[in-house]
Amino acid sequence: MQAFHFSLLLHLVAFGILSSVIVGGWVLNTQYFRATDFGAKLQVLRQLRPFGLLSPLCIALLLLSGIGNMLLGGKGYTLFSDLWLTAKIVTFLAVAAIGVFSGIRSKQRTRLTEQMTVGKAPHGTAEALKSLDNQQRWFLIIQTLLILIILTLSVSKPHA
């Protein structure tokens, strides 16, 4: 197998895993909001943890294999040769940055849910938890839109 084919295969596998992580995140987040007690919510949050850990790995693999595809593909692309490619790279970096922010917030949400579960939550925890839940909803929406933008840029390669 040539290096380009390996890089392309790695890129497609990483995108498939990232898509699965996003869909799984949506499903588990829906389960979180359907849960009626904090014990069930905490269990769902613990199930979400591997998804949060796998996502940055997928983004890194996509960036590295995408750069490998550019260099090995024979099309003469460089990192900033085309506007669509630059937009795609910047969007990937935005997804990564938002993912880091969301990971920090998700950890806070899990900690607050644990406190609510054992009944030792300080005053204002319920409001803070609602705020973090709302942020997580927006994160999922924004992440999905950014990934769809990346997919659109990859498929269409607009001339600009």
N, C-alpha and C positions, 0 to 999 in steps of 0.2 A: 504494500500500500504506500502510495506516495505521501509525502509530508502534507501536501495540500489537502488530499482526501482525508487524512487523519484529522487535520485541523477543522475541516468542514464537518466531519462526523461529530467531533467533540462539540462544535458550535451548535449543531442540531440537537444533540443529546442535552446539552446545558439549557437550551431554550425549552425543550420538552419538560425537563425537570422544573424549570422556573414556572412554566405554565401550570404544571401540577401543583406547585407550591401556592400559586395565586388562587387557583380554584379551591384547593384544600383550605386555604385561609378564609375564603368567603364562606365555605360550608361550616367550618368550625366557629367562625364569628357569628354566623346565624344561630348556631346551637347555643352559643354563649348568651345571646340576647333572648332566646326562648327559655333558658333555664330560669326557674322561679326562685331557687334559693342560692345562697352564696357558695355552698359546698359544691353544687353542680357547676356553677360558674368557674370555680377554682379548678375543678377537674378539667374543664374544657381549656382553660388557660394553660394548664400544664401540658395538654396535648398539643397546643399551638407552639410551644417552645421549639421543637425540632424544625418546624417550618421557618421560624425566625432565624435559626442557625444555618439552615440550608440556603436561604435566599442570598446572602452575601457571597457564598461560594459560587452559586450559579452566575451571579453578576460578574464576578472576577473571571470565571471560565469563559463567559460570553465575550468580555472585553479582550482577554488574551487570545482566544481562538479567532475572534473577529479581526484583530490586528494581524494574526498569523495568516488568515485568509487573504487579507489585503496584500501582504508581502509575498505570499507564495502563489497567489492566483494568476499572476501574469498580466493583469489588467493595467498595471502602472499606477495603482492607487498609492498615495502616501497618506499620512494621518489627516492632513487638512487639504487634500487635493480637490475635493468636491464639497459643495455646500451641504448636500444631503448627508454626506458622511460625517461632516463636522457636527451637524444637527443631531445625528444619531449618537455620536460619542458624548456630546454634551447632555443629551437626554439620559444616556446610561449613567453618567455621573450624577445627574439629578436623582435618578432612581436609587442609586447607592446612598446618597446623602439623606434622602427622605427615609430610606430603610434604617440608617443608623439612628436618626431621630425617633423613628417609630419604635425601634428596639428599646431605647431608653424609656420611652413612655410606656411600652408594654410591660417592662419590668416593674415600673411604678404601679401600674394597674394590677398586676399580679400581687404585689405586696399589699396594696390596699384591700384587695379581695380577700387575702389571707386574714388580714386584721378584722374585716367584717365577718368572716366565717367563725372566728374564735370569739367574737364579741368584744374585742379590746381595741376598737377603732376610736381614735380621738374625734372630737367634735369637728364636723365639716367634711368627714371622709366620704359620705354619700355624695355630696356635691362634687368633690374632687374626682370621685370614681365616674360620675356621669360625664364630667368634662373629658376625662381620659377615654371613655367609651366613644364619645362623639369624635374625638381626634382620631381614634382607630378607624371609625367608619370612613372618615375623610381620607385617611391614609390609604385604605383599600381602594377607594374610588380613584384617587390620584395615581396610585401605583398601576392600576389596571389601565387607565387612560394613557399613561406614559409608555407602558409596554406595547399597547396597541399602536401608538405613534411610532415606536421603534420598528414594529413589524411592518407598518405601512411604508416607512422609509426604506426598509430592506427590500420589500417587494417591488415598489414602484420606482425607486431611485430617480426622483424628479430632477429635471435639469433646471438649475437656477444659478 
